[in-house]
Amino acid sequence: MREEMTVENPFRNDGPMDKAIPWISALLAVALAVAAATSGIGSIIKAIAVLACASILARAVYLIVRRRRTSQ
């Protein structure tokens, strides 16, 4: 007899992607902010990139800390 194979959703709560997305977001935000800061674009755009990076980092840190507190 043949068994039904099911694949678990990696985006479910406490799934592998749910845990990895804040880390990926933080790394990508920092990389893009560094790229913008070192490029030859205007200072207003650089400031916007740094502010966007700070807000994304704050959200990622919040999600990481919240997940660690609820898992204990």
CHARMM-style PDB file with segment names, atoms N, HN, CA, C and O in Angstrom:
ATOM      1  N   MET     1       0.820  -1.177   0.000  1.00  0.00      PROA
ATOM      2  CA  MET     1       0.000   0.000   0.000  1.00  0.00      PROA
ATOM      3  C   MET     1       0.871   1.251   0.000  1.00  0.00      PROA
ATOM      4  O   MET     1       1.974   1.241   0.545  1.00  0.00      PROA
ATOM      5  N   ARG     2       0.398   2.281  -0.584  1.00  0.00      PROA
ATOM      6  HN  ARG     2      -0.498   2.289  -1.027  1.00  0.00      PROA
ATOM      7  CA  ARG     2       1.178   3.505  -0.716  1.00  0.00      PROA
ATOM      8  C   ARG     2       0.757   4.518   0.353  1.00  0.00      PROA
ATOM      9  O   ARG     2      -0.430   4.783   0.541  1.00  0.00      PROA
ATOM     10  N   GLU     3       1.739   5.069   1.038  1.00  0.00      PROA
ATOM     11  HN  GLU     3       2.704   4.854   0.885  1.00  0.00      PROA
ATOM     12  CA  GLU     3       1.453   6.062   2.084  1.00  0.00      PROA
ATOM     13  C   GLU     3       1.343   7.449   1.471  1.00  0.00      PROA
ATOM     14  O   GLU     3       2.017   7.771   0.493  1.00  0.00      PROA
ATOM     15  N   GLU     4       0.491   8.249   2.059  1.00  0.00      PROA
ATOM     16  HN  GLU     4      -0.056   7.987   2.854  1.00  0.00      PROA
ATOM     17  CA  GLU     4       0.373   9.646   1.642  1.00  0.00      PROA
ATOM     18  C   GLU     4       1.544  10.430   2.216  1.00  0.00      PROA
ATOM     19  O   GLU     4       1.831  10.346   3.410  1.00  0.00      PROA
ATOM     20  N   MET     5       2.210  11.181   1.373  1.00  0.00      PROA
ATOM     21  HN  MET     5       1.977  11.249   0.403  1.00  0.00      PROA
ATOM     22  CA  MET     5       3.315  12.003   1.843  1.00  0.00      PROA
ATOM     23  C   MET     5       2.817  13.430   1.989  1.00  0.00      PROA
ATOM     24  O   MET     5       2.164  13.972   1.098  1.00  0.00      PROA
ATOM     25  N   THR     6       3.131  14.017   3.109  1.00  0.00      PROA
ATOM     26  HN  THR     6       3.661  13.576   3.833  1.00  0.00      PROA
ATOM     27  CA  THR     6       2.767  15.414   3.313  1.00  0.00      PROA
ATOM     28  C   THR     6       4.027  16.217   3.603  1.00  0.00      PROA
ATOM     29  O   THR     6       4.969  15.726   4.224  1.00  0.00      PROA
ATOM     30  N   VAL     7       4.022  17.425   3.151  1.00  0.00      PROA
ATOM     31  HN  VAL     7       3.257  17.824   2.646  1.00  0.00      PROA
ATOM     32  CA  VAL     7       5.136  18.330   3.378  1.00  0.00      PROA
ATOM     33  C   VAL     7       4.662  19.404   4.347  1.00  0.00      PROA
ATOM     34  O   VAL     7       3.618  20.024   4.145  1.00  0.00      PROA
ATOM     35  N   GLU     8       5.443  19.613   5.400  1.00  0.00      PROA
ATOM     36  HN  GLU     8       6.291  19.108   5.564  1.00  0.00      PROA
ATOM     37  CA  GLU     8       5.067  20.641   6.363  1.00  0.00      PROA
ATOM     38  C   GLU     8       5.371  22.024   5.800  1.00  0.00      PROA
ATOM     39  O   GLU     8       6.323  22.211   5.042  1.00  0.00      PROA
ATOM     40  N   ASN     9       4.558  22.967   6.182  1.00  0.00      PROA
ATOM     41  HN  ASN     9       3.785  22.815   6.798  1.00  0.00      PROA
ATOM     42  CA  ASN     9       4.727  24.340   5.737  1.00  0.00      PROA
ATOM     43  C   ASN     9       5.916  24.961   6.473  1.00  0.00      PROA
ATOM     44  O   ASN     9       5.872  25.067   7.699  1.00  0.00      PROA
ATOM     45  N   PRO    10       6.984  25.379   5.768  1.00  0.00      PROA
ATOM     46  CA  PRO    10       8.146  25.961   6.449  1.00  0.00      PROA
ATOM     47  C   PRO    10       7.873  27.343   7.030  1.00  0.00      PROA
ATOM     48  O   PRO    10       8.662  27.841   7.832  1.00  0.00      PROA
ATOM     49  N   PHE    11       6.752  27.977   6.631  1.00  0.00      PROA
ATOM     50  HN  PHE    11       6.111  27.573   5.979  1.00  0.00      PROA
ATOM     51  CA  PHE    11       6.412  29.314   7.117  1.00  0.00      PROA
ATOM     52  C   PHE    11       5.454  29.279   8.301  1.00  0.00      PROA
ATOM     53  O   PHE    11       5.019  30.332   8.768  1.00  0.00      PROA
ATOM     54  N   ARG    12       5.117  28.090   8.796  1.00  0.00      PROA
ATOM     55  HN  ARG    12       5.470  27.235   8.417  1.00  0.00      PROA
ATOM     56  CA  ARG    12       4.200  27.989   9.932  1.00  0.00      PROA
ATOM     57  C   ARG    12       4.838  28.616  11.168  1.00  0.00      PROA
ATOM     58  O   ARG    12       6.039  28.885  11.182  1.00  0.00      PROA
ATOM     59  N   ASN    13       4.048  28.846  12.190  1.00  0.00      PROA
ATOM     60  HN  ASN    13       3.072  28.628  12.179  1.00  0.00      PROA
ATOM     61  CA  ASN    13       4.588  29.376  13.445  1.00  0.00      PROA
ATOM     62  C   ASN    13       5.627  28.407  13.991  1.00  0.00      PROA
ATOM     63  O   ASN    13       5.379  27.205  14.082  1.00  0.00      PROA
ATOM     64  N   ASP    14       6.771  28.928  14.347  1.00  0.00      PROA
ATOM     65  HN  ASP    14       6.973  29.905  14.273  1.00  0.00      PROA
ATOM     66  CA  ASP    14       7.927  28.159  14.827  1.00  0.00      PROA
ATOM     67  C   ASP    14       8.515  27.232  13.773  1.00  0.00      PROA
ATOM     68  O   ASP    14       9.244  26.297  14.104  1.00  0.00      PROA
ATOM     69  N   GLY    15       8.205  27.483  12.521  1.00  0.00      PROA
ATOM     70  HN  GLY    15       7.612  28.242  12.252  1.00  0.00      PROA
ATOM     71  CA  GLY    15       8.828  26.728  11.443  1.00  0.00      PROA
ATOM     72  C   GLY    15      10.218  27.282  11.162  1.00  0.00      PROA
ATOM     73  O   GLY    15      10.583  28.329  11.698  1.00  0.00      PROA
ATOM     74  N   PRO    16      10.998  26.600  10.335  1.00  0.00      PROA
ATOM     75  CA  PRO    16      12.369  27.050  10.077  1.00  0.00      PROA
ATOM     76  C   PRO    16      12.444  28.427   9.414  1.00  0.00      PROA
ATOM     77  O   PRO    16      13.316  29.227   9.755  1.00  0.00      PROA
ATOM     78  N   MET    17      11.557  28.707   8.490  1.00  0.00      PROA
ATOM     79  HN  MET    17      10.849  28.057   8.213  1.00  0.00      PROA
ATOM     80  CA  MET    17      11.591  30.024   7.844  1.00  0.00      PROA
ATOM     81  C   MET    17      11.064  31.112   8.773  1.00  0.00      PROA
ATOM     82  O   MET    17      11.512  32.257   8.707  1.00  0.00      PROA
ATOM     83  N   ASP    18      10.123  30.761   9.630  1.00  0.00      PROA
ATOM     84  HN  ASP    18       9.760  29.831   9.683  1.00  0.00      PROA
ATOM     85  CA  ASP    18       9.607  31.722  10.597  1.00  0.00      PROA
ATOM     86  C   ASP    18      10.713  32.159  11.550  1.00  0.00      PROA
ATOM     87  O   ASP    18      10.739  33.308  11.991  1.00  0.00      PROA
ATOM     88  N   LYS    19      11.611  31.256  11.861  1.00  0.00      PROA
ATOM     89  HN  LYS    19      11.590  30.323  11.502  1.00  0.00      PROA
ATOM     90  CA  LYS    19      12.742  31.587  12.740  1.00  0.00      PROA
ATOM     91  C   LYS    19      13.849  32.333  11.989  1.00  0.00      PROA
ATOM     92  O   LYS    19      14.550  33.156  12.578  1.00  0.00      PROA
ATOM     93  N   ALA    20      14.008  32.051  10.706  1.00  0.00      PROA
ATOM     94  HN  ALA    20      13.439  31.382  10.227  1.00  0.00      PROA
ATOM     95  CA  ALA    20      15.125  32.616   9.940  1.00  0.00      PROA
ATOM     96  C   ALA    20      14.826  33.997   9.357  1.00  0.00      PROA
ATOM     97  O   ALA    20      15.752  34.772   9.118  1.00  0.00      PROA
ATOM     98  N   ILE    21      13.576  34.313   9.128  1.00  0.00      PROA
ATOM     99  HN  ILE    21      12.823  33.684   9.323  1.00  0.00      PROA
ATOM    100  CA  ILE    21      13.243  35.567   8.441  1.00  0.00      PROA
ATOM    101  C   ILE    21      13.742  36.807   9.180  1.00  0.00      PROA
ATOM    102  O   ILE    21      14.265  37.704   8.518  1.00  0.00      PROA
ATOM    103  N   PRO    22      13.618  36.924  10.519  1.00  0.00      PROA
ATOM    104  CA  PRO    22      14.173  38.126  11.161  1.00  0.00      PROA
ATOM    105  C   PRO    22      15.683  38.263  10.965  1.00  0.00      PROA
ATOM    106  O   PRO    22      16.183  39.372  10.776  1.00  0.00      PROA
ATOM    107  N   TRP    23      16.401  37.163  11.009  1.00  0.00      PROA
ATOM    108  HN  TRP    23      15.995  36.262  11.163  1.00  0.00      PROA
ATOM    109  CA  TRP    23      17.856  37.202  10.810  1.00  0.00      PROA
ATOM    110  C   TRP    23      18.198  37.597   9.374  1.00  0.00      PROA
ATOM    111  O   TRP    23      19.102  38.400   9.144  1.00  0.00      PROA
ATOM    112  N   ILE    24      17.477  37.035   8.416  1.00  0.00      PROA
ATOM    113  HN  ILE    24      16.742  36.383   8.602  1.00  0.00      PROA
ATOM    114  CA  ILE    24      17.717  37.362   7.008  1.00  0.00      PROA
ATOM    115  C   ILE    24      17.405  38.837   6.753  1.00  0.00      PROA
ATOM    116  O   ILE    24      18.147  39.525   6.053  1.00  0.00      PROA
ATOM    117  N   SER    25      16.301  39.312   7.326  1.00  0.00      PROA
ATOM    118  HN  SER    25      15.698  38.753   7.895  1.00  0.00      PROA
ATOM    119  CA  SER    25      15.919  40.721   7.160  1.00  0.00      PROA
ATOM    120  C   SER    25      16.978  41.656   7.730  1.00  0.00      PROA
ATOM    121  O   SER    25      17.329  42.660   7.110  1.00  0.00      PROA
ATOM    122  N   ALA    26      17.482  41.324   8.906  1.00  0.00      PROA
ATOM    123  HN  ALA    26      17.198  40.509   9.410  1.00  0.00      PROA
ATOM    124  CA  ALA    26      18.496  42.164   9.543  1.00  0.00      PROA
ATOM    125  C   ALA    26      19.780  42.202   8.705  1.00  0.00      PROA
ATOM    126  O   ALA    26      20.345  43.273   8.484  1.00  0.00      PROA
ATOM    127  N   LEU    27      20.231  41.055   8.249  1.00  0.00      PROA
ATOM    128  HN  LEU    27      19.772  40.185   8.430  1.00  0.00      PROA
ATOM    129  CA  LEU    27      21.454  41.008   7.440  1.00  0.00      PROA
ATOM    130  C   LEU    27      21.287  41.770   6.124  1.00  0.00      PROA
ATOM    131  O   LEU    27      22.182  42.506   5.709  1.00  0.00      PROA
ATOM    132  N   LEU    28      20.147  41.592   5.477  1.00  0.00      PROA
ATOM    133  HN  LEU    28      19.419  40.995   5.814  1.00  0.00      PROA
ATOM    134  CA  LEU    28      19.899  42.289   4.220  1.00  0.00      PROA
ATOM    135  C   LEU    28      19.796  43.797   4.428  1.00  0.00      PROA
ATOM    136  O   LEU    28      20.309  44.566   3.615  1.00  0.00      PROA
ATOM    137  N   ALA    29      19.149  44.227   5.494  1.00  0.00      PROA
ATOM    138  HN  ALA    29      18.732  43.602   6.155  1.00  0.00      PROA
ATOM    139  CA  ALA    29      19.021  45.659   5.777  1.00  0.00      PROA
ATOM    140  C   ALA    29      20.381  46.297   6.021  1.00  0.00      PROA
ATOM    141  O   ALA    29      20.656  47.389   5.523  1.00  0.00      PROA
ATOM    142  N   VAL    30      21.225  45.624   6.780  1.00  0.00      PROA
ATOM    143  HN  VAL    30      21.001  44.737   7.185  1.00  0.00      PROA
ATOM    144  CA  VAL    30      22.570  46.159   7.054  1.00  0.00      PROA
ATOM    145  C   VAL    30      23.384  46.216   5.766  1.00  0.00      PROA
ATOM    146  O   VAL    30      24.074  47.202   5.504  1.00  0.00      PROA
ATOM    147  N   ALA    31      23.303  45.160   4.967  1.00  0.00      PROA
ATOM    148  HN  ALA    31      22.744  44.360   5.179  1.00  0.00      PROA
ATOM    149  CA  ALA    31      24.063  45.143   3.709  1.00  0.00      PROA
ATOM    150  C   ALA    31      23.627  46.269   2.778  1.00  0.00      PROA
ATOM    151  O   ALA    31      24.464  46.928   2.162  1.00  0.00      PROA
ATOM    152  N   LEU    32      22.329  46.486   2.676  1.00  0.00      PROA
ATOM    153  HN  LEU    32      21.649  45.951   3.177  1.00  0.00      PROA
ATOM    154  CA  LEU    32      21.843  47.557   1.800  1.00  0.00      PROA
ATOM    155  C   LEU    32      22.184  48.947   2.347  1.00  0.00      PROA
ATOM    156  O   LEU    32      22.493  49.857   1.578  1.00  0.00      PROA
ATOM    157  N   ALA    33      22.128  49.111   3.669  1.00  0.00      PROA
ATOM    158  HN  ALA    33      21.877  48.372   4.294  1.00  0.00      PROA
ATOM    159  CA  ALA    33      22.490  50.405   4.261  1.00  0.00      PROA
ATOM    160  C   ALA    33      23.974  50.702   4.062  1.00  0.00      PROA
ATOM    161  O   ALA    33      24.348  51.837   3.768  1.00  0.00      PROA
ATOM    162  N   VAL    34      24.807  49.697   4.220  1.00  0.00      PROA
ATOM    163  HN  VAL    34      24.504  48.775   4.459  1.00  0.00      PROA
ATOM    164  CA  VAL    34      26.249  49.887   4.002  1.00  0.00      PROA
ATOM    165  C   VAL    34      26.512  50.215   2.537  1.00  0.00      PROA
ATOM    166  O   VAL    34      27.323  51.088   2.229  1.00  0.00      PROA
ATOM    167  N   ALA    35      25.831  49.519   1.636  1.00  0.00      PROA
ATOM    168  HN  ALA    35      25.172  48.810   1.886  1.00  0.00      PROA
ATOM    169  CA  ALA    35      26.011  49.794   0.206  1.00  0.00      PROA
ATOM    170  C   ALA    35      25.572  51.211  -0.133  1.00  0.00      PROA
ATOM    171  O   ALA    35      26.230  51.896  -0.915  1.00  0.00      PROA
ATOM    172  N   ALA    36      24.466  51.652   0.452  1.00  0.00      PROA
ATOM    173  HN  ALA    36      23.932  51.096   1.088  1.00  0.00      PROA
ATOM    174  CA  ALA    36      24.000  53.014   0.182  1.00  0.00      PROA
ATOM    175  C   ALA    36      24.939  54.047   0.786  1.00  0.00      PROA
ATOM    176  O   ALA    36      25.206  55.080   0.172  1.00  0.00      PROA
ATOM    177  N   ALA    37      25.442  53.773   1.994  1.00  0.00      PROA
ATOM    178  HN  ALA    37      25.225  52.935   2.493  1.00  0.00      PROA
ATOM    179  CA  ALA    37      26.317  54.732   2.667  1.00  0.00      PROA
ATOM    180  C   ALA    37      27.660  54.878   1.962  1.00  0.00      PROA
ATOM    181  O   ALA    37      28.257  55.954   1.989  1.00  0.00      PROA
ATOM    182  N   THR    38      28.137  53.821   1.338  1.00  0.00      PROA
ATOM    183  HN  THR    38      27.652  52.946   1.315  1.00  0.00      PROA
ATOM    184  CA  THR    38      29.449  53.882   0.675  1.00  0.00      PROA
ATOM    185  C   THR    38      29.352  54.281  -0.792  1.00  0.00      PROA
ATOM    186  O   THR    38      30.372  54.466  -1.455  1.00  0.00      PROA
ATOM    187  N   SER    39      28.135  54.416  -1.300  1.00  0.00      PROA
ATOM    188  HN  SER    39      27.305  54.266  -0.761  1.00  0.00      PROA
ATOM    189  CA  SER    39      27.991  54.787  -2.713  1.00  0.00      PROA
ATOM    190  C   SER    39      28.056  56.311  -2.864  1.00  0.00      PROA
ATOM    191  O   SER    39      28.164  57.039  -1.877  1.00  0.00      PROA
ATOM    192  N   GLY    40      27.993  56.764  -4.069  1.00  0.00      PROA
ATOM    193  HN  GLY    40      27.906  56.173  -4.871  1.00  0.00      PROA
ATOM    194  CA  GLY    40      28.106  58.188  -4.342  1.00  0.00      PROA
ATOM    195  C   GLY    40      26.767  58.896  -4.444  1.00  0.00      PROA
ATOM    196  O   GLY    40      26.664  59.918  -5.122  1.00  0.00      PROA
ATOM    197  N   ILE    41      25.747  58.381  -3.792  1.00  0.00      PROA
ATOM    198  HN  ILE    41      25.831  57.550  -3.241  1.00  0.00      PROA
ATOM    199  CA  ILE    41      24.430  59.021  -3.876  1.00  0.00      PROA
ATOM    200  C   ILE    41      24.334  60.176  -2.888  1.00  0.00      PROA
ATOM    201  O   ILE    41      25.219  60.363  -2.054  1.00  0.00      PROA
ATOM    202  N   GLY    42      23.268  60.940  -2.985  1.00  0.00      PROA
ATOM    203  HN  GLY    42      22.549  60.788  -3.663  1.00  0.00      PROA
ATOM    204  CA  GLY    42      23.107  62.116  -2.128  1.00  0.00      PROA
ATOM    205  C   GLY    42      22.915  61.778  -0.667  1.00  0.00      PROA
ATOM    206  O   GLY    42      22.525  60.665  -0.314  1.00  0.00      PROA
ATOM    207  N   SER    43      23.197  62.761   0.182  1.00  0.00      PROA
ATOM    208  HN  SER    43      23.514  63.665  -0.104  1.00  0.00      PROA
ATOM    209  CA  SER    43      23.122  62.524   1.627  1.00  0.00      PROA
ATOM    210  C   SER    43      21.704  62.284   2.125  1.00  0.00      PROA
ATOM    211  O   SER    43      21.517  61.582   3.119  1.00  0.00      PROA
ATOM    212  N   ILE    44      20.711  62.842   1.466  1.00  0.00      PROA
ATOM    213  HN  ILE    44      20.863  63.412   0.658  1.00  0.00      PROA
ATOM    214  CA  ILE    44      19.331  62.609   1.906  1.00  0.00      PROA
ATOM    215  C   ILE    44      18.953  61.149   1.680  1.00  0.00      PROA
ATOM    216  O   ILE    44      18.310  60.531   2.528  1.00  0.00      PROA
ATOM    217  N   ILE    45      19.347  60.607   0.550  1.00  0.00      PROA
ATOM    218  HN  ILE    45      19.870  61.108  -0.139  1.00  0.00      PROA
ATOM    219  CA  ILE    45      19.070  59.197   0.257  1.00  0.00      PROA
ATOM    220  C   ILE    45      19.825  58.297   1.230  1.00  0.00      PROA
ATOM    221  O   ILE    45      19.292  57.283   1.680  1.00  0.00      PROA
ATOM    222  N   LYS    46      21.067  58.665   1.555  1.00  0.00      PROA
ATOM    223  HN  LYS    46      21.500  59.489   1.189  1.00  0.00      PROA
ATOM    224  CA  LYS    46      21.834  57.891   2.536  1.00  0.00      PROA
ATOM    225  C   LYS    46      21.144  57.908   3.895  1.00  0.00      PROA
ATOM    226  O   LYS    46      21.080  56.881   4.571  1.00  0.00      PROA
ATOM    227  N   ALA    47      20.634  59.053   4.296  1.00  0.00      PROA
ATOM    228  HN  ALA    47      20.686  59.888   3.747  1.00  0.00      PROA
ATOM    229  CA  ALA    47      19.938  59.161   5.579  1.00  0.00      PROA
ATOM    230  C   ALA    47      18.667  58.320   5.580  1.00  0.00      PROA
ATOM    231  O   ALA    47      18.352  57.664   6.573  1.00  0.00      PROA
ATOM    232  N   ILE    48      17.940  58.340   4.470  1.00  0.00      PROA
ATOM    233  HN  ILE    48      18.196  58.873   3.663  1.00  0.00      PROA
ATOM    234  CA  ILE    48      16.733  57.515   4.375  1.00  0.00      PROA
ATOM    235  C   ILE    48      17.089  56.035   4.459  1.00  0.00      PROA
ATOM    236  O   ILE    48      16.383  55.268   5.114  1.00  0.00      PROA
ATOM    237  N   ALA    49      18.170  55.624   3.806  1.00  0.00      PROA
ATOM    238  HN  ALA    49      18.743  56.247   3.273  1.00  0.00      PROA
ATOM    239  CA  ALA    49      18.595  54.223   3.846  1.00  0.00      PROA
ATOM    240  C   ALA    49      18.982  53.808   5.261  1.00  0.00      PROA
ATOM    241  O   ALA    49      18.648  52.708   5.701  1.00  0.00      PROA
ATOM    242  N   VAL    50      19.684  54.682   5.972  1.00  0.00      PROA
ATOM    243  HN  VAL    50      19.956  55.576   5.615  1.00  0.00      PROA
ATOM    244  CA  VAL    50      20.089  54.364   7.351  1.00  0.00      PROA
ATOM    245  C   VAL    50      18.868  54.296   8.268  1.00  0.00      PROA
ATOM    246  O   VAL    50      18.793  53.420   9.129  1.00  0.00      PROA
ATOM    247  N   LEU    51      17.915  55.208   8.094  1.00  0.00      PROA
ATOM    248  HN  LEU    51      17.976  55.920   7.395  1.00  0.00      PROA
ATOM    249  CA  LEU    51      16.689  55.169   8.902  1.00  0.00      PROA
ATOM    250  C   LEU    51      15.864  53.920   8.613  1.00  0.00      PROA
ATOM    251  O   LEU    51      15.317  53.308   9.531  1.00  0.00      PROA
ATOM    252  N   ALA    52      15.774  53.546   7.355  1.00  0.00      PROA
ATOM    253  HN  ALA    52      16.218  54.043   6.609  1.00  0.00      PROA
ATOM    254  CA  ALA    52      15.052  52.320   7.001  1.00  0.00      PROA
ATOM    255  C   ALA    52      15.739  51.107   7.608  1.00  0.00      PROA
ATOM    256  O   ALA    52      15.077  50.201   8.115  1.00  0.00      PROA
ATOM    257  N   CYS    53      17.070  51.091   7.557  1.00  0.00      PROA
ATOM    258  HN  CYS    53      17.607  51.828   7.145  1.00  0.00      PROA
ATOM    259  CA  CYS    53      17.829  49.995   8.156  1.00  0.00      PROA
ATOM    260  C   CYS    53      17.577  49.922   9.658  1.00  0.00      PROA
ATOM    261  O   CYS    53      17.400  48.834  10.206  1.00  0.00      PROA
ATOM    262  N   ALA    54      17.562  51.061  10.318  1.00  0.00      PROA
ATOM    263  HN  ALA    54      17.706  51.945   9.873  1.00  0.00      PROA
ATOM    264  CA  ALA    54      17.335  51.082  11.769  1.00  0.00      PROA
ATOM    265  C   ALA    54      15.952  50.548  12.122  1.00  0.00      PROA
ATOM    266  O   ALA    54      15.803  49.818  13.102  1.00  0.00      PROA
ATOM    267  N   SER    55      14.945  50.903  11.338  1.00  0.00      PROA
ATOM    268  HN  SER    55      15.066  51.496  10.543  1.00  0.00      PROA
ATOM    269  CA  SER    55      13.601  50.419  11.644  1.00  0.00      PROA
ATOM    270  C   SER    55      13.470  48.923  11.385  1.00  0.00      PROA
ATOM    271  O   SER    55      12.808  48.221  12.150  1.00  0.00      PROA
ATOM    272  N   ILE    56      14.088  48.430  10.325  1.00  0.00      PROA
ATOM    273  HN  ILE    56      14.626  49.000   9.704  1.00  0.00      PROA
ATOM    274  CA  ILE    56      14.049  46.993  10.040  1.00  0.00      PROA
ATOM    275  C   ILE    56      14.811  46.224  11.104  1.00  0.00      PROA
ATOM    276  O   ILE    56      14.363  45.166  11.546  1.00  0.00      PROA
ATOM    277  N   LEU    57      15.969  46.748  11.522  1.00  0.00      PROA
ATOM    278  HN  LEU    57      16.333  47.607  11.162  1.00  0.00      PROA
ATOM    279  CA  LEU    57      16.729  46.097  12.593  1.00  0.00      PROA
ATOM    280  C   LEU    57      15.952  46.074  13.899  1.00  0.00      PROA
ATOM    281  O   LEU    57      15.963  45.067  14.608  1.00  0.00      PROA
ATOM    282  N   ALA    58      15.283  47.161  14.222  1.00  0.00      PROA
ATOM    283  HN  ALA    58      15.275  47.978  13.647  1.00  0.00      PROA
ATOM    284  CA  ALA    58      14.493  47.199  15.459  1.00  0.00      PROA
ATOM    285  C   ALA    58      13.397  46.144  15.434  1.00  0.00      PROA
ATOM    286  O   ALA    58      13.172  45.456  16.430  1.00  0.00      PROA
ATOM    287  N   ARG    59      12.719  46.014  14.308  1.00  0.00      PROA
ATOM    288  HN  ARG    59      12.902  46.573  13.499  1.00  0.00      PROA
ATOM    289  CA  ARG    59      11.656  45.002  14.189  1.00  0.00      PROA
ATOM    290  C   ARG    59      12.231  43.595  14.268  1.00  0.00      PROA
ATOM    291  O   ARG    59      11.641  42.728  14.913  1.00  0.00      PROA
ATOM    292  N   ALA    60      13.361  43.351  13.628  1.00  0.00      PROA
ATOM    293  HN  ALA    60      13.840  44.055  13.104  1.00  0.00      PROA
ATOM    294  CA  ALA    60      13.977  42.021  13.658  1.00  0.00      PROA
ATOM    295  C   ALA    60      14.412  41.665  15.073  1.00  0.00      PROA
ATOM    296  O   ALA    60      14.185  40.543  15.526  1.00  0.00      PROA
ATOM    297  N   VAL    61      15.033  42.609  15.776  1.00  0.00      PROA
ATOM    298  HN  VAL    61      15.217  43.520  15.408  1.00  0.00      PROA
ATOM    299  CA  VAL    61      15.459  42.347  17.161  1.00  0.00      PROA
ATOM    300  C   VAL    61      14.240  42.078  18.037  1.00  0.00      PROA
ATOM    301  O   VAL    61      14.271  41.184  18.884  1.00  0.00      PROA
ATOM    302  N   TYR    62      13.170  42.841  17.842  1.00  0.00      PROA
ATOM    303  HN  TYR    62      13.145  43.567  17.154  1.00  0.00      PROA
ATOM    304  CA  TYR    62      11.945  42.623  18.604  1.00  0.00      PROA
ATOM    305  C   TYR    62      11.415  41.202  18.379  1.00  0.00      PROA
ATOM    306  O   TYR    62      11.056  40.523  19.340  1.00  0.00      PROA
ATOM    307  N   LEU    63      11.363  40.752  17.137  1.00  0.00      PROA
ATOM    308  HN  LEU    63      11.655  41.304  16.356  1.00  0.00      PROA
ATOM    309  CA  LEU    63      10.858  39.419  16.845  1.00  0.00      PROA
ATOM    310  C   LEU    63      11.749  38.329  17.437  1.00  0.00      PROA
ATOM    311  O   LEU    63      11.250  37.326  17.949  1.00  0.00      PROA
ATOM    312  N   ILE    64      13.061  38.523  17.366  1.00  0.00      PROA
ATOM    313  HN  ILE    64      13.466  39.337  16.949  1.00  0.00      PROA
ATOM    314  CA  ILE    64      13.988  37.528  17.901  1.00  0.00      PROA
ATOM    315  C   ILE    64      13.862  37.434  19.417  1.00  0.00      PROA
ATOM    316  O   ILE    64      13.808  36.335  19.968  1.00  0.00      PROA
ATOM    317  N   VAL    65      13.815  38.573  20.088  1.00  0.00      PROA
ATOM    318  HN  VAL    65      13.858  39.466  19.640  1.00  0.00      PROA
ATOM    319  CA  VAL    65      13.709  38.584  21.550  1.00  0.00      PROA
ATOM    320  C   VAL    65      12.365  38.012  21.994  1.00  0.00      PROA
ATOM    321  O   VAL    65      12.304  37.239  22.950  1.00  0.00      PROA
ATOM    322  N   ARG    66      11.291  38.391  21.305  1.00  0.00      PROA
ATOM    323  HN  ARG    66      11.341  39.019  20.528  1.00  0.00      PROA
ATOM    324  CA  ARG    66       9.963  37.879  21.662  1.00  0.00      PROA
ATOM    325  C   ARG    66       9.899  36.366  21.509  1.00  0.00      PROA
ATOM    326  O   ARG    66       9.315  35.679  22.347  1.00  0.00      PROA
ATOM    327  N   ARG    67      10.498  35.845  20.438  1.00  0.00      PROA
ATOM    328  HN  ARG    67      10.972  36.403  19.757  1.00  0.00      PROA
ATOM    329  CA  ARG    67      10.474  34.402  20.213  1.00  0.00      PROA
ATOM    330  C   ARG    67      11.262  33.677  21.312  1.00  0.00      PROA
ATOM    331  O   ARG    67      10.846  32.618  21.780  1.00  0.00      PROA
ATOM    332  N   ARG    68      12.396  34.249  21.718  1.00  0.00      PROA
ATOM    333  HN  ARG    68      12.735  35.109  21.337  1.00  0.00      PROA
ATOM    334  CA  ARG    68      13.190  33.599  22.781  1.00  0.00      PROA
ATOM    335  C   ARG    68      12.471  33.624  24.114  1.00  0.00      PROA
ATOM    336  O   ARG    68      12.549  32.662  24.879  1.00  0.00      PROA
ATOM    337  N   ARG    69      11.772  34.710  24.404  1.00  0.00      PROA
ATOM    338  HN  ARG    69      11.709  35.492  23.783  1.00  0.00      PROA
ATOM    339  CA  ARG    69      11.038  34.798  25.682  1.00  0.00      PROA
ATOM    340  C   ARG    69       9.857  33.854  25.715  1.00  0.00      PROA
ATOM    341  O   ARG    69       9.570  33.269  26.758  1.00  0.00      PROA
ATOM    342  N   THR    70       9.168  33.692  24.605  1.00  0.00      PROA
ATOM    343  HN  THR    70       9.401  34.168  23.757  1.00  0.00      PROA
ATOM    344  CA  THR    70       7.991  32.808  24.601  1.00  0.00      PROA
ATOM    345  C   THR    70       8.383  31.345  24.517  1.00  0.00      PROA
ATOM    346  O   THR    70       7.588  30.481  24.886  1.00  0.00      PROA
ATOM    347  N   SER    71       9.575  31.042  24.046  1.00  0.00      PROA
ATOM    348  HN  SER    71      10.221  31.744  23.746  1.00  0.00      PROA
ATOM    349  CA  SER    71       9.986  29.633  23.939  1.00  0.00      PROA
ATOM    350  C   SER    71      10.560  29.088  25.243  1.00  0.00      PROA
ATOM    351  O   SER    71      10.757  27.880  25.371  1.00  0.00      PROA
ATOM    352  N   GLN    72      10.827  29.953  26.200  1.00  0.00      PROA
ATOM    353  HN  GLN    72      10.666  30.934  26.096  1.00  0.00      PROA
ATOM    354  CA  GLN    72      11.413  29.491  27.473  1.00  0.00      PROA
ATOM    355  C   GLN    72      10.366  28.991  28.412  1.00  0.00      PROA
ATOM    356  OT1 GLN    72      10.686  28.568  29.523  1.00  0.00      PROA
TER     357      GLN     72
END
